[in-house]
Amino acid sequence: QQSVALGAVFRLTETALLAKLELLVAKYPNDYRIDEIAGIHQFSRLNKNIEPLQLLKNHYTDKEQVTV
């Protein structure tokens, strides 16, 4: 079985993907977290009730978008 890196789906390097996720965590610290253990990053969703479509709507309508 061959796996594809998540960043590759969006044509991002691992560093660029991590930077995007860190910005998301900075904007929504109560909803998301990144842990690093032994050089492995783990992205966690803390708020299970967050609506993905609302998050996208906030991103595209917010003046301070999460961009790099």
CHARMM-style PDB file with segment names, atoms N, HN, CA, C and O in Angstrom:
ATOM      1  N   GLN     1       0.848  -1.177   0.000  1.00  0.00      PROA
ATOM      2  CA  GLN     1       0.000   0.000   0.000  1.00  0.00      PROA
ATOM      3  C   GLN     1       0.890   1.236   0.000  1.00  0.00      PROA
ATOM      4  O   GLN     1       1.816   1.349   0.803  1.00  0.00      PROA
ATOM      5  N   GLN     2       0.600   2.148  -0.900  1.00  0.00      PROA
ATOM      6  HN  GLN     2      -0.152   2.056  -1.553  1.00  0.00      PROA
ATOM      7  CA  GLN     2       1.389   3.366  -1.027  1.00  0.00      PROA
ATOM      8  C   GLN     2       0.619   4.528  -0.401  1.00  0.00      PROA
ATOM      9  O   GLN     2      -0.560   4.727  -0.695  1.00  0.00      PROA
ATOM     10  N   SER     3       1.284   5.287   0.457  1.00  0.00      PROA
ATOM     11  HN  SER     3       2.241   5.125   0.696  1.00  0.00      PROA
ATOM     12  CA  SER     3       0.621   6.431   1.087  1.00  0.00      PROA
ATOM     13  C   SER     3       1.138   7.725   0.476  1.00  0.00      PROA
ATOM     14  O   SER     3       2.275   7.797   0.010  1.00  0.00      PROA
ATOM     15  N   VAL     4       0.298   8.730   0.486  1.00  0.00      PROA
ATOM     16  HN  VAL     4      -0.625   8.672   0.865  1.00  0.00      PROA
ATOM     17  CA  VAL     4       0.635  10.042  -0.056  1.00  0.00      PROA
ATOM     18  C   VAL     4       0.652  11.031   1.095  1.00  0.00      PROA
ATOM     19  O   VAL     4      -0.256  11.044   1.926  1.00  0.00      PROA
ATOM     20  N   ALA     5       1.675  11.852   1.144  1.00  0.00      PROA
ATOM     21  HN  ALA     5       2.414  11.842   0.470  1.00  0.00      PROA
ATOM     22  CA  ALA     5       1.767  12.872   2.188  1.00  0.00      PROA
ATOM     23  C   ALA     5       0.627  13.873   2.016  1.00  0.00      PROA
ATOM     24  O   ALA     5       0.305  14.272   0.897  1.00  0.00      PROA
ATOM     25  N   LEU     6       0.022  14.273   3.129  1.00  0.00      PROA
ATOM     26  HN  LEU     6       0.283  13.949   4.039  1.00  0.00      PROA
ATOM     27  CA  LEU     6      -1.102  15.207   3.078  1.00  0.00      PROA
ATOM     28  C   LEU     6      -0.734  16.491   2.348  1.00  0.00      PROA
ATOM     29  O   LEU     6      -1.521  16.992   1.545  1.00  0.00      PROA
ATOM     30  N   GLY     7       0.448  17.028   2.617  1.00  0.00      PROA
ATOM     31  HN  GLY     7       1.087  16.621   3.270  1.00  0.00      PROA
ATOM     32  CA  GLY     7       0.872  18.259   1.960  1.00  0.00      PROA
ATOM     33  C   GLY     7       0.947  18.125   0.454  1.00  0.00      PROA
ATOM     34  O   GLY     7       0.720  19.096  -0.268  1.00  0.00      PROA
ATOM     35  N   ALA     8       1.263  16.929  -0.032  1.00  0.00      PROA
ATOM     36  HN  ALA     8       1.448  16.140   0.554  1.00  0.00      PROA
ATOM     37  CA  ALA     8       1.376  16.700  -1.470  1.00  0.00      PROA
ATOM     38  C   ALA     8       0.036  16.894  -2.172  1.00  0.00      PROA
ATOM     39  O   ALA     8      -0.001  17.319  -3.326  1.00  0.00      PROA
ATOM     40  N   VAL     9      -1.052  16.591  -1.494  1.00  0.00      PROA
ATOM     41  HN  VAL     9      -1.022  16.246  -0.556  1.00  0.00      PROA
ATOM     42  CA  VAL     9      -2.380  16.779  -2.069  1.00  0.00      PROA
ATOM     43  C   VAL     9      -2.591  18.254  -2.412  1.00  0.00      PROA
ATOM     44  O   VAL     9      -3.231  18.575  -3.413  1.00  0.00      PROA
ATOM     45  N   PHE    10      -2.057  19.140  -1.590  1.00  0.00      PROA
ATOM     46  HN  PHE    10      -1.537  18.879  -0.777  1.00  0.00      PROA
ATOM     47  CA  PHE    10      -2.201  20.578  -1.796  1.00  0.00      PROA
ATOM     48  C   PHE    10      -0.952  21.196  -2.421  1.00  0.00      PROA
ATOM     49  O   PHE    10      -0.835  22.418  -2.507  1.00  0.00      PROA
ATOM     50  N   ARG    11      -0.024  20.350  -2.855  1.00  0.00      PROA
ATOM     51  HN  ARG    11      -0.118  19.357  -2.785  1.00  0.00      PROA
ATOM     52  CA  ARG    11       1.233  20.786  -3.459  1.00  0.00      PROA
ATOM     53  C   ARG    11       2.026  21.670  -2.494  1.00  0.00      PROA
ATOM     54  O   ARG    11       2.599  22.685  -2.890  1.00  0.00      PROA
ATOM     55  N   LEU    12       2.049  21.265  -1.225  1.00  0.00      PROA
ATOM     56  HN  LEU    12       1.585  20.440  -0.903  1.00  0.00      PROA
ATOM     57  CA  LEU    12       2.799  21.960  -0.184  1.00  0.00      PROA
ATOM     58  C   LEU    12       3.913  21.054   0.319  1.00  0.00      PROA
ATOM     59  O   LEU    12       3.761  19.833   0.376  1.00  0.00      PROA
ATOM     60  N   THR    13       5.024  21.663   0.681  1.00  0.00      PROA
ATOM     61  HN  THR    13       5.147  22.654   0.635  1.00  0.00      PROA
ATOM     62  CA  THR    13       6.067  20.900   1.354  1.00  0.00      PROA
ATOM     63  C   THR    13       5.605  20.629   2.784  1.00  0.00      PROA
ATOM     64  O   THR    13       4.647  21.240   3.256  1.00  0.00      PROA
ATOM     65  N   GLU    14       6.276  19.731   3.459  1.00  0.00      PROA
ATOM     66  HN  GLU    14       7.055  19.235   3.075  1.00  0.00      PROA
ATOM     67  CA  GLU    14       5.930  19.451   4.851  1.00  0.00      PROA
ATOM     68  C   GLU    14       6.065  20.715   5.698  1.00  0.00      PROA
ATOM     69  O   GLU    14       5.237  20.974   6.571  1.00  0.00      PROA
ATOM     70  N   THR    15       7.109  21.501   5.437  1.00  0.00      PROA
ATOM     71  HN  THR    15       7.781  21.292   4.728  1.00  0.00      PROA
ATOM     72  CA  THR    15       7.329  22.747   6.179  1.00  0.00      PROA
ATOM     73  C   THR    15       6.209  23.743   5.928  1.00  0.00      PROA
ATOM     74  O   THR    15       5.733  24.388   6.862  1.00  0.00      PROA
ATOM     75  N   ALA    16       5.782  23.876   4.675  1.00  0.00      PROA
ATOM     76  HN  ALA    16       6.169  23.352   3.916  1.00  0.00      PROA
ATOM     77  CA  ALA    16       4.706  24.815   4.337  1.00  0.00      PROA
ATOM     78  C   ALA    16       3.381  24.381   4.954  1.00  0.00      PROA
ATOM     79  O   ALA    16       2.620  25.215   5.443  1.00  0.00      PROA
ATOM     80  N   LEU    17       3.104  23.081   4.932  1.00  0.00      PROA
ATOM     81  HN  LEU    17       3.723  22.403   4.535  1.00  0.00      PROA
ATOM     82  CA  LEU    17       1.876  22.576   5.543  1.00  0.00      PROA
ATOM     83  C   LEU    17       1.881  22.833   7.042  1.00  0.00      PROA
ATOM     84  O   LEU    17       0.874  23.267   7.601  1.00  0.00      PROA
ATOM     85  N   LEU    18       2.996  22.572   7.689  1.00  0.00      PROA
ATOM     86  HN  LEU    18       3.814  22.220   7.235  1.00  0.00      PROA
ATOM     87  CA  LEU    18       3.102  22.812   9.124  1.00  0.00      PROA
ATOM     88  C   LEU    18       2.907  24.292   9.443  1.00  0.00      PROA
ATOM     89  O   LEU    18       2.258  24.630  10.433  1.00  0.00      PROA
ATOM     90  N   ALA    19       3.459  25.174   8.615  1.00  0.00      PROA
ATOM     91  HN  ALA    19       3.986  24.900   7.811  1.00  0.00      PROA
ATOM     92  CA  ALA    19       3.289  26.619   8.818  1.00  0.00      PROA
ATOM     93  C   ALA    19       1.816  27.003   8.731  1.00  0.00      PROA
ATOM     94  O   ALA    19       1.341  27.804   9.537  1.00  0.00      PROA
ATOM     95  N   LYS    20       1.090  26.447   7.771  1.00  0.00      PROA
ATOM     96  HN  LYS    20       1.475  25.797   7.117  1.00  0.00      PROA
ATOM     97  CA  LYS    20      -0.354  26.721   7.648  1.00  0.00      PROA
ATOM     98  C   LYS    20      -1.109  26.231   8.886  1.00  0.00      PROA
ATOM     99  O   LYS    20      -1.973  26.930   9.417  1.00  0.00      PROA
ATOM    100  N   LEU    21      -0.774  25.033   9.330  1.00  0.00      PROA
ATOM    101  HN  LEU    21      -0.073  24.466   8.898  1.00  0.00      PROA
ATOM    102  CA  LEU    21      -1.450  24.484  10.505  1.00  0.00      PROA
ATOM    103  C   LEU    21      -1.130  25.288  11.759  1.00  0.00      PROA
ATOM    104  O   LEU    21      -1.996  25.468  12.615  1.00  0.00      PROA
ATOM    105  N   GLU    22       0.105  25.774  11.880  1.00  0.00      PROA
ATOM    106  HN  GLU    22       0.809  25.628  11.185  1.00  0.00      PROA
ATOM    107  CA  GLU    22       0.472  26.604  13.032  1.00  0.00      PROA
ATOM    108  C   GLU    22      -0.314  27.908  13.038  1.00  0.00      PROA
ATOM    109  O   GLU    22      -0.702  28.386  14.104  1.00  0.00      PROA
ATOM    110  N   LEU    23      -0.553  28.490  11.871  1.00  0.00      PROA
ATOM    111  HN  LEU    23      -0.237  28.102  11.005  1.00  0.00      PROA
ATOM    112  CA  LEU    23      -1.372  29.702  11.792  1.00  0.00      PROA
ATOM    113  C   LEU    23      -2.816  29.408  12.194  1.00  0.00      PROA
ATOM    114  O   LEU    23      -3.456  30.216  12.866  1.00  0.00      PROA
ATOM    115  N   LEU    24      -3.318  28.264  11.785  1.00  0.00      PROA
ATOM    116  HN  LEU    24      -2.798  27.607  11.239  1.00  0.00      PROA
ATOM    117  CA  LEU    24      -4.674  27.863  12.162  1.00  0.00      PROA
ATOM    118  C   LEU    24      -4.781  27.700  13.675  1.00  0.00      PROA
ATOM    119  O   LEU    24      -5.757  28.140  14.282  1.00  0.00      PROA
ATOM    120  N   VAL    25      -3.786  27.071  14.278  1.00  0.00      PROA
ATOM    121  HN  VAL    25      -2.993  26.713  13.785  1.00  0.00      PROA
ATOM    122  CA  VAL    25      -3.763  26.889  15.733  1.00  0.00      PROA
ATOM    123  C   VAL    25      -3.678  28.242  16.435  1.00  0.00      PROA
ATOM    124  O   VAL    25      -4.331  28.448  17.458  1.00  0.00      PROA
ATOM    125  N   ALA    26      -2.884  29.160  15.900  1.00  0.00      PROA
ATOM    126  HN  ALA    26      -2.354  28.993  15.069  1.00  0.00      PROA
ATOM    127  CA  ALA    26      -2.764  30.492  16.504  1.00  0.00      PROA
ATOM    128  C   ALA    26      -4.092  31.241  16.455  1.00  0.00      PROA
ATOM    129  O   ALA    26      -4.430  31.977  17.382  1.00  0.00      PROA
ATOM    130  N   LYS    27      -4.834  31.053  15.383  1.00  0.00      PROA
ATOM    131  HN  LYS    27      -4.560  30.455  14.630  1.00  0.00      PROA
ATOM    132  CA  LYS    27      -6.118  31.743  15.233  1.00  0.00      PROA
ATOM    133  C   LYS    27      -7.220  31.084  16.072  1.00  0.00      PROA
ATOM    134  O   LYS    27      -8.109  31.772  16.573  1.00  0.00      PROA
ATOM    135  N   TYR    28      -7.165  29.769  16.224  1.00  0.00      PROA
ATOM    136  HN  TYR    28      -6.443  29.211  15.816  1.00  0.00      PROA
ATOM    137  CA  TYR    28      -8.187  29.017  16.956  1.00  0.00      PROA
ATOM    138  C   TYR    28      -7.528  28.128  18.018  1.00  0.00      PROA
ATOM    139  O   TYR    28      -7.592  26.903  17.914  1.00  0.00      PROA
ATOM    140  N   PRO    29      -6.897  28.724  19.036  1.00  0.00      PROA
ATOM    141  CA  PRO    29      -6.149  27.927  20.022  1.00  0.00      PROA
ATOM    142  C   PRO    29      -7.013  27.004  20.877  1.00  0.00      PROA
ATOM    143  O   PRO    29      -6.505  26.025  21.424  1.00  0.00      PROA
ATOM    144  N   ASN    30      -8.286  27.291  21.003  1.00  0.00      PROA
ATOM    145  HN  ASN    30      -8.699  28.087  20.559  1.00  0.00      PROA
ATOM    146  CA  ASN    30      -9.164  26.421  21.789  1.00  0.00      PROA
ATOM    147  C   ASN    30      -9.737  25.269  20.971  1.00  0.00      PROA
ATOM    148  O   ASN    30     -10.368  24.360  21.510  1.00  0.00      PROA
ATOM    149  N   ASP    31      -9.507  25.323  19.660  1.00  0.00      PROA
ATOM    150  HN  ASP    31      -8.994  26.061  19.222  1.00  0.00      PROA
ATOM    151  CA  ASP    31     -10.090  24.318  18.775  1.00  0.00      PROA
ATOM    152  C   ASP    31      -9.077  23.325  18.211  1.00  0.00      PROA
ATOM    153  O   ASP    31      -9.427  22.188  17.897  1.00  0.00      PROA
ATOM    154  N   TYR    32      -7.807  23.759  18.083  1.00  0.00      PROA
ATOM    155  HN  TYR    32      -7.522  24.683  18.339  1.00  0.00      PROA
ATOM    156  CA  TYR    32      -6.778  22.917  17.461  1.00  0.00      PROA
ATOM    157  C   TYR    32      -5.477  22.987  18.247  1.00  0.00      PROA
ATOM    158  O   TYR    32      -5.222  23.949  18.971  1.00  0.00      PROA
ATOM    159  N   ARG    33      -4.654  21.941  18.089  1.00  0.00      PROA
ATOM    160  HN  ARG    33      -4.862  21.160  17.501  1.00  0.00      PROA
ATOM    161  CA  ARG    33      -3.357  21.903  18.769  1.00  0.00      PROA
ATOM    162  C   ARG    33      -2.386  21.091  17.911  1.00  0.00      PROA
ATOM    163  O   ARG    33      -2.778  20.152  17.218  1.00  0.00      PROA
ATOM    164  N   ILE    34      -1.108  21.479  17.976  1.00  0.00      PROA
ATOM    165  HN  ILE    34      -0.790  22.242  18.538  1.00  0.00      PROA
ATOM    166  CA  ILE    34      -0.046  20.700  17.346  1.00  0.00      PROA
ATOM    167  C   ILE    34       0.911  20.272  18.443  1.00  0.00      PROA
ATOM    168  O   ILE    34       1.415  21.099  19.203  1.00  0.00      PROA
ATOM    169  N   ASP    35       1.155  18.972  18.517  1.00  0.00      PROA
ATOM    170  HN  ASP    35       0.746  18.300  17.899  1.00  0.00      PROA
ATOM    171  CA  ASP    35       2.134  18.422  19.449  1.00  0.00      PROA
ATOM    172  C   ASP    35       3.292  17.871  18.634  1.00  0.00      PROA
ATOM    173  O   ASP    35       3.103  17.374  17.523  1.00  0.00      PROA
ATOM    174  N   GLU    36       4.489  17.965  19.194  1.00  0.00      PROA
ATOM    175  HN  GLU    36       4.642  18.369  20.096  1.00  0.00      PROA
ATOM    176  CA  GLU    36       5.656  17.372  18.550  1.00  0.00      PROA
ATOM    177  C   GLU    36       6.317  16.420  19.532  1.00  0.00      PROA
ATOM    178  O   GLU    36       6.723  16.816  20.624  1.00  0.00      PROA
ATOM    179  N   ILE    37       6.418  15.179  19.133  1.00  0.00      PROA
ATOM    180  HN  ILE    37       6.088  14.858  18.245  1.00  0.00      PROA
ATOM    181  CA  ILE    37       7.059  14.157  19.960  1.00  0.00      PROA
ATOM    182  C   ILE    37       8.070  13.429  19.086  1.00  0.00      PROA
ATOM    183  O   ILE    37       7.719  12.836  18.066  1.00  0.00      PROA
ATOM    184  N   ALA    38       9.324  13.485  19.501  1.00  0.00      PROA
ATOM    185  HN  ALA    38       9.610  13.967  20.330  1.00  0.00      PROA
ATOM    186  CA  ALA    38      10.416  12.816  18.780  1.00  0.00      PROA
ATOM    187  C   ALA    38      10.455  13.218  17.311  1.00  0.00      PROA
ATOM    188  O   ALA    38      10.706  12.386  16.439  1.00  0.00      PROA
ATOM    189  N   GLY    39      10.204  14.503  17.039  1.00  0.00      PROA
ATOM    190  HN  GLY    39       9.999  15.179  17.747  1.00  0.00      PROA
ATOM    191  CA  GLY    39      10.278  15.005  15.672  1.00  0.00      PROA
ATOM    192  C   GLY    39       9.053  14.731  14.819  1.00  0.00      PROA
ATOM    193  O   GLY    39       9.032  15.077  13.638  1.00  0.00      PROA
ATOM    194  N   ILE    40       8.037  14.117  15.398  1.00  0.00      PROA
ATOM    195  HN  ILE    40       8.054  13.836  16.357  1.00  0.00      PROA
ATOM    196  CA  ILE    40       6.792  13.826  14.679  1.00  0.00      PROA
ATOM    197  C   ILE    40       5.736  14.825  15.141  1.00  0.00      PROA
ATOM    198  O   ILE    40       5.478  14.957  16.337  1.00  0.00      PROA
ATOM    199  N   HSD    41       5.129  15.528  14.186  1.00  0.00      PROA
ATOM    200  HN  HSD    41       5.339  15.421  13.214  1.00  0.00      PROA
ATOM    201  CA  HSD    41       4.079  16.493  14.511  1.00  0.00      PROA
ATOM    202  C   HSD    41       2.717  15.815  14.434  1.00  0.00      PROA
ATOM    203  O   HSD    41       2.432  15.056  13.508  1.00  0.00      PROA
ATOM    204  N   GLN    42       1.886  16.105  15.426  1.00  0.00      PROA
ATOM    205  HN  GLN    42       2.118  16.721  16.179  1.00  0.00      PROA
ATOM    206  CA  GLN    42       0.531  15.568  15.443  1.00  0.00      PROA
ATOM    207  C   GLN    42      -0.442  16.724  15.587  1.00  0.00      PROA
ATOM    208  O   GLN    42      -0.364  17.489  16.549  1.00  0.00      PROA
ATOM    209  N   PHE    43      -1.348  16.854  14.647  1.00  0.00      PROA
ATOM    210  HN  PHE    43      -1.411  16.232  13.866  1.00  0.00      PROA
ATOM    211  CA  PHE    43      -2.363  17.895  14.632  1.00  0.00      PROA
ATOM    212  C   PHE    43      -3.632  17.317  15.240  1.00  0.00      PROA
ATOM    213  O   PHE    43      -4.098  16.258  14.820  1.00  0.00      PROA
ATOM    214  N   SER    44      -4.195  18.009  16.231  1.00  0.00      PROA
ATOM    215  HN  SER    44      -3.817  18.869  16.573  1.00  0.00      PROA
ATOM    216  CA  SER    44      -5.389  17.512  16.921  1.00  0.00      PROA
ATOM    217  C   SER    44      -6.501  18.544  16.886  1.00  0.00      PROA
ATOM    218  O   SER    44      -6.265  19.744  17.026  1.00  0.00      PROA
ATOM    219  N   ARG    45      -7.702  18.059  16.697  1.00  0.00      PROA
ATOM    220  HN  ARG    45      -7.894  17.084  16.583  1.00  0.00      PROA
ATOM    221  CA  ARG    45      -8.888  18.918  16.786  1.00  0.00      PROA
ATOM    222  C   ARG    45      -9.434  18.760  18.193  1.00  0.00      PROA
ATOM    223  O   ARG    45      -9.852  17.669  18.581  1.00  0.00      PROA
ATOM    224  N   LEU    46      -9.432  19.842  18.960  1.00  0.00      PROA
ATOM    225  HN  LEU    46      -9.093  20.729  18.645  1.00  0.00      PROA
ATOM    226  CA  LEU    46      -9.886  19.811  20.346  1.00  0.00      PROA
ATOM    227  C   LEU    46     -11.394  19.985  20.451  1.00  0.00      PROA
ATOM    228  O   LEU    46     -12.033  19.385  21.316  1.00  0.00      PROA
ATOM    229  N   ASN    47     -11.957  20.794  19.582  1.00  0.00      PROA
ATOM    230  HN  ASN    47     -11.438  21.281  18.880  1.00  0.00      PROA
ATOM    231  CA  ASN    47     -13.385  21.083  19.596  1.00  0.00      PROA
ATOM    232  C   ASN    47     -14.065  20.216  18.542  1.00  0.00      PROA
ATOM    233  O   ASN    47     -13.985  20.506  17.349  1.00  0.00      PROA
ATOM    234  N   LYS    48     -14.722  19.172  18.978  1.00  0.00      PROA
ATOM    235  HN  LYS    48     -14.787  18.937  19.948  1.00  0.00      PROA
ATOM    236  CA  LYS    48     -15.377  18.246  18.044  1.00  0.00      PROA
ATOM    237  C   LYS    48     -16.645  18.843  17.435  1.00  0.00      PROA
ATOM    238  O   LYS    48     -17.197  18.278  16.491  1.00  0.00      PROA
ATOM    239  N   ASN    49     -17.115  19.979  17.961  1.00  0.00      PROA
ATOM    240  HN  ASN    49     -16.667  20.438  18.728  1.00  0.00      PROA
ATOM    241  CA  ASN    49     -18.351  20.586  17.481  1.00  0.00      PROA
ATOM    242  C   ASN    49     -18.124  21.656  16.419  1.00  0.00      PROA
ATOM    243  O   ASN    49     -19.087  22.229  15.910  1.00  0.00      PROA
ATOM    244  N   ILE    50     -16.878  21.931  16.079  1.00  0.00      PROA
ATOM    245  HN  ILE    50     -16.095  21.465  16.492  1.00  0.00      PROA
ATOM    246  CA  ILE    50     -16.605  22.968  15.094  1.00  0.00      PROA
ATOM    247  C   ILE    50     -17.119  22.522  13.722  1.00  0.00      PROA
ATOM    248  O   ILE    50     -16.925  21.376  13.317  1.00  0.00      PROA
ATOM    249  N   GLU    51     -17.768  23.431  13.027  1.00  0.00      PROA
ATOM    250  HN  GLU    51     -17.926  24.362  13.356  1.00  0.00      PROA
ATOM    251  CA  GLU    51     -18.339  23.136  11.716  1.00  0.00      PROA
ATOM    252  C   GLU    51     -17.316  23.443  10.627  1.00  0.00      PROA
ATOM    253  O   GLU    51     -16.899  24.594  10.494  1.00  0.00      PROA
ATOM    254  N   PRO    52     -16.903  22.452   9.849  1.00  0.00      PROA
ATOM    255  CA  PRO    52     -15.900  22.688   8.806  1.00  0.00      PROA
ATOM    256  C   PRO    52     -16.310  23.769   7.810  1.00  0.00      PROA
ATOM    257  O   PRO    52     -15.479  24.583   7.407  1.00  0.00      PROA
ATOM    258  N   LEU    53     -17.579  23.788   7.409  1.00  0.00      PROA
ATOM    259  HN  LEU    53     -18.254  23.127   7.736  1.00  0.00      PROA
ATOM    260  CA  LEU    53     -18.016  24.803   6.447  1.00  0.00      PROA
ATOM    261  C   LEU    53     -17.986  26.197   7.061  1.00  0.00      PROA
ATOM    262  O   LEU    53     -17.696  27.170   6.365  1.00  0.00      PROA
ATOM    263  N   GLN    54     -18.281  26.306   8.353  1.00  0.00      PROA
ATOM    264  HN  GLN    54     -18.517  25.515   8.918  1.00  0.00      PROA
ATOM    265  CA  GLN    54     -18.203  27.607   9.016  1.00  0.00      PROA
ATOM    266  C   GLN    54     -16.757  28.075   9.084  1.00  0.00      PROA
ATOM    267  O   GLN    54     -16.482  29.264   8.923  1.00  0.00      PROA
ATOM    268  N   LEU    55     -15.846  27.165   9.319  1.00  0.00      PROA
ATOM    269  HN  LEU    55     -16.070  26.200   9.450  1.00  0.00      PROA
ATOM    270  CA  LEU    55     -14.425  27.499   9.343  1.00  0.00      PROA
ATOM    271  C   LEU    55     -13.983  28.045   7.988  1.00  0.00      PROA
ATOM    272  O   LEU    55     -13.272  29.048   7.927  1.00  0.00      PROA
ATOM    273  N   LEU    56     -14.398  27.396   6.907  1.00  0.00      PROA
ATOM    274  HN  LEU    56     -14.976  26.581   6.957  1.00  0.00      PROA
ATOM    275  CA  LEU    56     -14.063  27.886   5.565  1.00  0.00      PROA
ATOM    276  C   LEU    56     -14.699  29.247   5.303  1.00  0.00      PROA
ATOM    277  O   LEU    56     -14.063  30.134   4.735  1.00  0.00      PROA
ATOM    278  N   LYS    57     -15.950  29.409   5.714  1.00  0.00      PROA
ATOM    279  HN  LYS    57     -16.467  28.688   6.175  1.00  0.00      PROA
ATOM    280  CA  LYS    57     -16.629  30.693   5.529  1.00  0.00      PROA
ATOM    281  C   LYS    57     -15.882  31.795   6.279  1.00  0.00      PROA
ATOM    282  O   LYS    57     -15.683  32.886   5.744  1.00  0.00      PROA
ATOM    283  N   ASN    58     -15.469  31.514   7.516  1.00  0.00      PROA
ATOM    284  HN  ASN    58     -15.630  30.629   7.950  1.00  0.00      PROA
ATOM    285  CA  ASN    58     -14.704  32.491   8.295  1.00  0.00      PROA
ATOM    286  C   ASN    58     -13.401  32.842   7.589  1.00  0.00      PROA
ATOM    287  O   ASN    58     -12.995  34.004   7.557  1.00  0.00      PROA
ATOM    288  N   HSD    59     -12.757  31.839   7.032  1.00  0.00      PROA
ATOM    289  HN  HSD    59     -13.087  30.896   7.059  1.00  0.00      PROA
ATOM    290  CA  HSD    59     -11.476  32.064   6.353  1.00  0.00      PROA
ATOM    291  C   HSD    59     -11.642  33.000   5.165  1.00  0.00      PROA
ATOM    292  O   HSD    59     -10.847  33.923   4.988  1.00  0.00      PROA
ATOM    293  N   TYR    60     -12.659  32.773   4.356  1.00  0.00      PROA
ATOM    294  HN  TYR    60     -13.304  32.023   4.500  1.00  0.00      PROA
ATOM    295  CA  TYR    60     -12.815  33.552   3.134  1.00  0.00      PROA
ATOM    296  C   TYR    60     -13.490  34.896   3.351  1.00  0.00      PROA
ATOM    297  O   TYR    60     -13.457  35.740   2.456  1.00  0.00      PROA
ATOM    298  N   THR    61     -14.103  35.125   4.513  1.00  0.00      PROA
ATOM    299  HN  THR    61     -14.130  34.438   5.240  1.00  0.00      PROA
ATOM    300  CA  THR    61     -14.724  36.422   4.772  1.00  0.00      PROA
ATOM    301  C   THR    61     -13.943  37.262   5.772  1.00  0.00      PROA
ATOM    302  O   THR    61     -14.184  38.464   5.889  1.00  0.00      PROA
ATOM    303  N   ASP    62     -13.016  36.649   6.490  1.00  0.00      PROA
ATOM    304  HN  ASP    62     -12.820  35.673   6.394  1.00  0.00      PROA
ATOM    305  CA  ASP    62     -12.223  37.343   7.506  1.00  0.00      PROA
ATOM    306  C   ASP    62     -11.132  38.181   6.851  1.00  0.00      PROA
ATOM    307  O   ASP    62     -10.465  37.723   5.923  1.00  0.00      PROA
ATOM    308  N   LYS    63     -10.953  39.401   7.330  1.00  0.00      PROA
ATOM    309  HN  LYS    63     -11.494  39.773   8.084  1.00  0.00      PROA
ATOM    310  CA  LYS    63      -9.901  40.275   6.799  1.00  0.00      PROA
ATOM    311  C   LYS    63      -8.514  39.778   7.184  1.00  0.00      PROA
ATOM    312  O   LYS    63      -7.543  40.056   6.481  1.00  0.00      PROA
ATOM    313  N   GLU    64      -8.407  39.046   8.292  1.00  0.00      PROA
ATOM    314  HN  GLU    64      -9.196  38.821   8.864  1.00  0.00      PROA
ATOM    315  CA  GLU    64      -7.127  38.499   8.737  1.00  0.00      PROA
ATOM    316  C   GLU    64      -7.105  37.007   8.441  1.00  0.00      PROA
ATOM    317  O   GLU    64      -7.115  36.179   9.352  1.00  0.00      PROA
ATOM    318  N   GLN    65      -7.074  36.683   7.168  1.00  0.00      PROA
ATOM    319  HN  GLN    65      -7.066  37.356   6.428  1.00  0.00      PROA
ATOM    320  CA  GLN    65      -7.124  35.288   6.750  1.00  0.00      PROA
ATOM    321  C   GLN    65      -5.879  34.536   7.188  1.00  0.00      PROA
ATOM    322  O   GLN    65      -4.813  35.126   7.369  1.00  0.00      PROA
ATOM    323  N   VAL    66      -6.023  33.248   7.353  1.00  0.00      PROA
ATOM    324  HN  VAL    66      -6.888  32.769   7.206  1.00  0.00      PROA
ATOM    325  CA  VAL    66      -4.901  32.374   7.692  1.00  0.00      PROA
ATOM    326  C   VAL    66      -4.189  32.047   6.385  1.00  0.00      PROA
ATOM    327  O   VAL    66      -4.543  31.085   5.703  1.00  0.00      PROA
ATOM    328  N   THR    67      -3.185  32.851   6.036  1.00  0.00      PROA
ATOM    329  HN  THR    67      -2.897  33.633   6.589  1.00  0.00      PROA
ATOM    330  CA  THR    67      -2.443  32.631   4.795  1.00  0.00      PROA
ATOM    331  C   THR    67      -0.959  32.732   5.059  1.00  0.00      PROA
ATOM    332  O   THR    67      -0.523  33.319   6.050  1.00  0.00      PROA
ATOM    333  N   VAL    68      -0.201  32.158   4.168  1.00  0.00      PROA
ATOM    334  HN  VAL    68      -0.555  31.681   3.363  1.00  0.00      PROA
ATOM    335  CA  VAL    68       1.265  32.244   4.233  1.00  0.00      PROA
ATOM    336  C   VAL    68       1.746  32.752   2.904  1.00  0.00      PROA
ATOM    337  OT1 VAL    68       2.950  32.913   2.704  1.00  0.00      PROA
TER     338      VAL     68
END
